[in-house]
Structures are given as C-alpha cells and as structure tokens.
Amino acid sequence: MGNFTRPIAGAVVACAAALAYSVTTSAADDYPVKPVRVVVGLVAGGSADIIARAISQKLTDAFKHPVLVENRPGASGMIAAELVAKANPDGYTLFEASMTTHSIGPHIYRSLSFDVIKDFEAVALMVRIPLVMFINASVPATNLKEFVALTKTNPGKYNYSSAGPGSPPHLAAELLKLKTGAQVLHVPYKGTGAALPDLVGGQVQLMVDGPPPFLPYVKSSLLRSTGFSLLKSVTKRGARC
C-alpha cells in the first residue's frame, strides 16, 4: 500500500475495504457471484465519477455481473472512506480512493474512524489526472499571469471553487496563491460535479481540477484553460506562463 500513499498529483486508486483473503486466493476463480459496488466519495459529474463509471462498465462486461457506482459525497471523501472501511470484507465493496482520502486526509484531520493502511487493500492504480486551471470566460484574463495581476488589483472580487477542503484542487489553488500572491477566496463544494455549474455560471471565477468534465465548456468558449499542469508550472515557472 505504501506506493499508493505518496502524494502524486491527481492520482486515483481503486481499493477494496479489507479485501477478504479468500477472494484473492482460490476463491478468486469464482469472483464475483453477485453485483459489486464501487463507492465514490464525490458527487456525480466530476473526473472521479466519470472515471469510476467508465471502468465499472468495463468490469461489468468482464465479470458478467453488474459493477455499480455509488456516490457518497461529503467531508472530501472521508464519509465514503469510512463506509467502505466498515463494509463487509468480502471484496464486493470497492472504493475509488484518492490523494485526499489516503494521503492528505490522515495529515489534516485530527481523527479518522478508519486506518488507510490497515482497513484497505490496494487493487490497482487507475489513472493520473493533471491539474489544470480553468477560468470563467467573462474574466478579462487569458492566462495565469494576467489572472494573477487582475486579482491583485481587485482583491476580494474573485473566488475559486474546489472539490472540497483538503482536496488536491484546493491545495493546488492555495499553492498558486502562495507562489504568485493571487488574491482569490476559497468556496468549497462536495465534488467537482457540484462546483462546475457555478464556475460556468460565473458565481465563482476560477477552478483547478482534472480536465475531463471541463472540456465541453472550454470547446464552447464558456471557460478558458491555461492548458498546462498547474502544479508543475507554478512550482517551476512561477507566474511567467
């Protein structure tokens, strides 16, 4: 499990809560014999949800049994993680874990009702998602340098949304503020799917997140994208991109 708990930007890992030994040995040939659920700790519509549903469909085809996605948003995925940690350890409840639940959360929450090492068994690394900055098209800035300058001349005017406190998008935006001095306020949501409509509608002006759910709005010119991995650019290039 150690390799999956390193802070890799945008990494998403599928885990099974205390996967039973029998499932991973001789009984594996008979698995599954009933529907499997994949618990996602965020609302529908975000990158994590899109990925979980795509992979669940492939698993359904391979298993010849339904693999169903169940969204349990709240506390940046911690509610879902607790549910899976306490589930029957038979291999039929899987969890789409993330940096938030398994790398960041244990360090920022004073107490958790589960142990990310003891209560979970790593199954596979599913995907790595780059973090990109998206801004509402009504904002008079076309790149990071212009946006930072705009926020400095208009402190308190611009807000940024995130998938929840402690999530990689939240911490990436805070890193952006630290490195560039951008003056933006945080508005947390229960996942990207909940935050995206307000970004498109202009209630918030900035969001740092994985590209999949944002691309249709970039193509329709409702959002602008800087087109680079934000963490890499901010830490290595500052605001010159």
C-alpha positions as CSV (number, residue, x, y, z in Angstrom):
1,M,0.0,0.0,0.0
2,G,3.0,2.3,0.6
3,N,3.4,3.2,-3.1
4,F,-0.2,4.4,-3.3
5,T,0.0,6.8,-0.3
6,R,2.7,9.0,-1.8
7,P,1.4,12.5,-2.7
8,I,1.1,12.1,-6.5
9,A,-0.9,15.0,-8.0
10,G,-4.2,13.8,-9.3
11,A,-3.7,10.1,-8.8
12,V,-6.7,8.0,-8.2
13,V,-6.5,4.5,-6.8
14,A,-9.1,1.8,-6.5
15,C,-9.1,0.0,-3.2
16,A,-11.2,-2.7,-1.6
17,A,-12.0,-2.5,2.1
18,A,-10.2,-5.2,3.9
19,L,-10.4,-7.5,0.9
20,A,-11.0,-11.0,2.1
21,Y,-8.1,-13.4,1.8
22,S,-10.4,-16.0,0.1
23,V,-11.2,-13.5,-2.7
24,T,-7.5,-13.1,-3.6
25,T,-6.7,-16.8,-3.5
26,S,-8.5,-20.0,-4.6
27,A,-12.0,-18.3,-4.4
28,A,-10.8,-15.7,-7.0
29,D,-11.8,-18.0,-9.8
30,D,-15.5,-17.7,-8.7
31,Y,-15.5,-14.0,-8.1
32,P,-17.8,-12.3,-8.5
33,V,-21.0,-14.2,-7.9
34,K,-23.2,-11.1,-7.2
35,P,-23.1,-7.3,-8.0
36,V,-20.1,-5.3,-6.9
37,R,-20.4,-1.7,-5.9
38,V,-17.7,1.0,-6.3
39,V,-18.1,3.8,-3.8
40,V,-17.1,7.3,-4.9
41,G,-16.7,10.0,-2.3
42,L,-17.8,12.9,-4.5
43,V,-20.9,13.9,-6.4
44,A,-21.6,12.7,-9.9
45,G,-20.2,14.7,-12.8
46,G,-16.6,15.1,-11.8
47,S,-13.4,13.4,-13.1
48,A,-13.5,10.8,-10.3
49,D,-17.1,9.9,-11.1
50,I,-16.6,9.8,-14.9
51,I,-13.6,7.5,-14.5
52,A,-15.3,5.2,-12.0
53,R,-18.3,4.8,-14.3
54,A,-16.1,4.1,-17.4
55,I,-14.1,1.5,-15.5
56,S,-17.2,0.0,-13.9
57,Q,-18.7,-0.6,-17.3
58,K,-15.6,-2.4,-18.5
59,L,-15.6,-4.5,-15.3
60,T,-19.3,-5.3,-15.8
61,D,-18.5,-6.6,-19.3
62,A,-15.6,-8.7,-18.0
63,F,-17.3,-10.1,-14.8
64,K,-20.7,-10.7,-16.4
65,H,-22.1,-9.3,-13.2
66,P,-23.1,-5.7,-12.5
67,V,-20.5,-3.3,-11.1
68,L,-22.4,-0.3,-9.8
69,V,-21.1,3.2,-8.9
70,E,-22.5,4.6,-5.6
71,N,-21.8,8.3,-4.9
72,R,-21.4,9.1,-1.2
73,P,-20.2,12.7,-1.1
74,G,-19.2,14.6,2.0
75,A,-16.1,15.6,4.0
76,S,-13.9,15.5,0.9
77,G,-14.4,11.7,0.5
78,M,-14.0,10.8,4.2
79,I,-17.6,9.8,4.6
80,A,-17.3,7.3,1.8
81,A,-14.0,6.0,3.0
82,E,-15.5,5.3,6.4
83,L,-18.4,3.5,4.9
84,V,-16.1,1.2,2.8
85,A,-13.7,0.6,5.7
86,K,-16.6,-0.7,7.8
87,A,-18.2,-2.7,5.0
88,N,-18.3,-6.5,5.0
89,P,-14.7,-7.6,3.9
90,D,-15.9,-9.8,1.1
91,G,-14.5,-8.0,-1.9
92,Y,-17.9,-6.7,-3.1
93,T,-17.5,-3.2,-1.8
94,L,-14.7,-1.2,-3.6
95,F,-13.6,2.3,-3.0
96,E,-12.2,4.8,-5.5
97,A,-9.6,6.2,-3.2
98,S,-7.7,9.4,-3.9
99,M,-4.9,11.6,-2.6
100,T,-7.5,13.3,-0.4
101,T,-8.6,10.2,1.4
102,H,-5.4,8.2,1.6
103,S,-2.5,10.7,1.5
104,I,-3.7,14.2,2.6
105,G,-6.6,13.4,4.9
106,P,-4.7,11.5,7.5
107,H,-2.4,14.5,7.9
108,I,-5.0,17.3,8.1
109,Y,-7.9,15.6,10.0
110,R,-7.4,15.3,13.8
111,S,-9.1,12.0,14.0
112,L,-10.4,9.5,11.4
113,S,-12.6,6.5,12.1
114,F,-10.5,4.3,9.8
115,D,-6.9,3.4,9.1
116,V,-5.9,4.0,5.5
117,I,-3.3,1.1,5.7
118,K,-5.0,-1.5,7.9
119,D,-8.6,-1.1,6.6
120,F,-7.8,-1.0,2.9
121,E,-6.1,-3.3,0.3
122,A,-4.8,-1.7,-2.8
123,V,-6.2,-3.2,-6.0
124,A,-4.8,-1.0,-8.9
125,L,-3.7,2.4,-9.9
126,M,-6.5,3.6,-12.1
127,V,-5.4,6.9,-13.6
128,R,-3.2,10.0,-13.1
129,I,-5.1,13.3,-13.7
130,P,-3.2,16.6,-14.4
131,L,-4.4,19.6,-12.6
132,V,-5.3,22.5,-14.9
133,M,-6.5,26.0,-14.2
134,F,-9.9,26.9,-15.7
135,I,-11.4,30.4,-15.5
136,N,-14.9,31.7,-16.4
137,A,-14.9,33.3,-19.9
138,S,-16.2,36.6,-18.5
139,V,-13.0,37.2,-16.6
140,P,-10.7,39.6,-18.5
141,A,-7.7,37.4,-18.4
142,T,-6.4,34.8,-20.9
143,N,-3.5,33.3,-19.0
144,L,-2.2,32.8,-15.4
145,K,0.0,35.9,-15.4
146,E,-2.9,38.1,-16.4
147,F,-5.3,36.5,-13.9
148,V,-2.9,37.0,-11.0
149,A,-2.4,40.6,-11.9
150,L,-6.2,41.1,-12.1
151,T,-6.7,39.6,-8.7
152,K,-4.1,41.8,-7.1
153,T,-5.7,45.0,-8.5
154,N,-9.1,43.7,-7.4
155,P,-8.6,42.0,-4.0
156,G,-11.7,40.2,-2.7
157,K,-13.5,40.3,-6.0
158,Y,-12.6,36.8,-7.4
159,N,-13.4,33.4,-5.9
160,Y,-12.2,29.9,-6.7
161,S,-14.1,26.7,-6.2
162,S,-12.7,23.2,-5.2
163,A,-13.9,19.7,-4.8
164,G,-13.7,20.1,-1.1
165,P,-11.3,21.2,1.7
166,G,-8.0,19.3,1.6
167,S,-8.6,18.0,-1.9
168,P,-5.7,18.3,-4.5
169,P,-7.6,21.1,-6.4
170,H,-7.9,23.1,-3.1
171,L,-4.3,22.7,-2.2
172,A,-3.1,23.4,-5.7
173,A,-5.1,26.7,-5.7
174,E,-3.6,27.6,-2.3
175,L,-0.1,26.8,-3.7
176,L,-0.9,29.1,-6.6
177,K,-1.8,31.9,-4.1
178,L,1.4,31.3,-2.1
179,K,3.7,31.3,-5.2
180,T,2.1,34.2,-7.1
181,G,0.3,36.3,-4.5
182,A,-3.0,35.9,-6.3
183,Q,-5.9,37.3,-4.2
184,V,-8.8,34.8,-4.5
185,L,-11.2,33.4,-1.9
186,H,-12.0,29.7,-1.5
187,V,-15.5,28.4,-2.0
188,P,-15.6,24.6,-1.2
189,Y,-18.1,22.2,-2.8
190,K,-18.9,18.5,-2.4
191,G,-17.1,17.5,-5.5
192,T,-16.3,18.8,-9.0
193,G,-19.7,18.0,-10.3
194,A,-21.3,20.3,-7.8
195,A,-18.7,23.1,-8.3
196,L,-18.7,23.1,-12.1
197,P,-22.1,24.7,-12.7
198,D,-21.2,27.7,-10.6
199,L,-17.9,28.1,-12.4
200,V,-19.7,28.0,-15.8
201,G,-22.4,30.4,-14.5
202,G,-19.9,32.9,-13.1
203,Q,-20.7,32.6,-9.4
204,V,-17.1,31.6,-9.0
205,Q,-14.3,32.6,-11.4
206,L,-11.5,30.0,-11.1
207,M,-11.1,26.3,-10.5
208,V,-8.1,24.0,-10.6
209,D,-9.1,20.4,-11.4
210,G,-8.7,17.5,-13.8
211,P,-9.8,18.3,-17.4
212,P,-12.5,15.7,-18.4
213,P,-15.7,17.4,-17.2
214,F,-14.4,20.9,-18.2
215,L,-13.6,20.2,-21.8
216,P,-17.1,20.6,-23.3
217,Y,-17.3,24.1,-21.7
218,V,-13.8,25.1,-23.0
219,K,-14.8,24.0,-26.5
220,S,-18.0,26.1,-26.3
221,S,-15.9,29.1,-25.0
222,L,-17.7,29.3,-21.7
223,L,-14.5,28.5,-19.9
224,R,-10.8,29.2,-20.6
225,S,-8.0,26.8,-19.8
226,T,-4.3,27.7,-19.3
227,G,-3.5,24.3,-21.0
228,F,-0.8,23.1,-18.6
229,S,-0.3,21.1,-15.5
230,L,-0.7,23.8,-12.8
231,L,1.4,22.3,-10.1
232,K,4.4,21.8,-12.3
233,S,4.1,25.3,-13.8
234,V,3.6,27.1,-10.6
235,T,6.5,25.4,-8.8
236,K,9.0,25.6,-11.7
237,R,8.0,28.7,-13.6
238,G,6.2,30.9,-11.2
239,A,3.6,33.2,-12.9
240,R,5.5,33.6,-16.2
241,C,3.5,31.0,-18.1
